[in-house]
Amino acid sequence: MTLPQPKACLSIEELSIGMRAEKTYTISHDDAVRFSEMSGDWNPAHHDEDYAAQSFFKQRVAHGMFSVIQFSGLLGMDLPGLGTLWIKQSVEFLRPAFFGSEYKAIIEITAIDVERNTVTLSTECFDGEGNKIITGEGQVKPIPAKLKRKNAR
């Protein structure tokens, strides 16, 4: 199997405040089953339609962390890309995500600390109507320039 390759490999010197990356995604109930198998979270709010119909949202909801993991793909593949280490993340769940709907995850660089080789990014997800469903802040260490030069193709 050929693995997808990162689209970017940016060291801190190549980054600037305001750079951003985004991706759209959907969540299926099959995704929730796989997530539950890995996490052990079988909350009926995610899996039992009868239970969920009586809940606050009146339907099953996706695990909130499924949206958060979208940031991992953006950080490791797009911005900064190859060699990125995700070292810190805050998250606030503002609205639920539902199965079968389309969402957008967006990361944007808000601060750069060249001395510590760290980059701070806003991390947000939106539903199809533009409502923010997740907000947070992440911090990463991009690939060191020395390591990037050593592994240049």
N, C-alpha and C positions, 0 to 999 in steps of 0.2 A: 504494500500500500504506500502510495506517495503522499506524504503529509503536506498540507498547505504551508507555504512559506510566508513569513512576515513581509508586508508591503514596505515597511520602513525599518531603518536602523539608525536612529538619530542620537548623537551624543549631546550633552548639555549645551555645548557651544553652538549647535545647530537649531536649538529650540528658542522660541520667543513667546512672550505673553500674548494670549489671544489665539494661538494655534489651537485647532480643534479637530475632532474626528467624531463621526456618528455612524450608527447602523440601525437598521430596522430589524425587528424580530417579532415573532408570534410565539405563543406558548400553547402547546396541545395538552390534552389530558394524558396522553402517552408520555410526554415530557415529565409531567407531575408524578406519574407512576415511577419512572426511572429515578427522579429526584428523591422520592420517598424510599425507594430501595437503597439508595446511597446514604441518605440522611437518617432514616428511621422515623421520619415525621409522617405519620399516617393520619393526621388530623382530618376528621370527617368533613371539615370545611373545604378541603381540597378534593375529596373523593366521593362523598355521599350526597347525591342530588336531593334526597328527601331532607336530610339534616340541613343542607345548605339553603334549601327553600325556606326554612324557618329562621335562618340567620339574618343578621343586619343587612347583608347585601343581597339576599333572596336568591342567590345562585352560588355555585362553586367558585372559589377564587384560587388563583395560582399562588404557589409559594412566593413570597416577596423576594427571597434570595435568588430566584431564577432571573429576575430583572437585574439584580446586582452583578451576577456573573457575566453579564454582557460587557461590563467595564473591563473585565479580565481580557477578553478578546480584543477590545479596542486598544488597551494599553500594550499588550504583548505583540500585536500584529500591525497596528497603525500609528500609534503615537504614545511613546517614542518608538515602539517596535522592538525588534530583536534585541535581546539582552536586558530588557527592562525588568526590574525587581519591584514588585508592588509591596510597599512596606507599611502602609497605614490607610485606613478607610473609615470614614464615618458615614452613617446612612440614616435617613428618616423616611419612613413609609407614609406617604400622604394620602394615597388612594390605592385601591386594589387593582390588580391585573386579572383579567378574565381570559378564559381559554378561547382561542380562535380569533382574538382581536390583534390588530397590529399596533406595535409600540416602537418608540425610537429612543435609543440610548445615545447620550451626547457627553463627551468629555472636552474640557477646555482648560488650557494652561492659565493659571492665575498668578503664580509666583515661581521664581527660579532662584535657587541658591547654588551658585557655581562652586563656592568653597566647599560645601557639603555634598555636592553632586546630587541634589534633590530637586524635584519638581512637584509643585502642588497643582492639583486640577480640581475644577468643579466637576461633579458627576451627577447627571440628571437623566431621568427617564420621563417620557411623555406618552400619553395615549393618543389615539387617532384624532381626537378633537383638540389636541394641544394642551390638555390639562397635565400638569406636572404630577406624576405619581410617586416619584422618588427624588430626593435631593440629598446631596452629601458632598464630601470632599475626600480626595485621595491624595496620597503622596507616593512618589516612585523615585527610584534611582535608575536613570537611563544608563545604557552601556557606557563604560568609561571609554574615552577617545583612544587610549592606549590599546585596550582590548579590541575595539572596533578596527583599528589599523592592522592589528595582528591577524584578525580573522577576515580581512577584506578579500573578496574573491577576485 
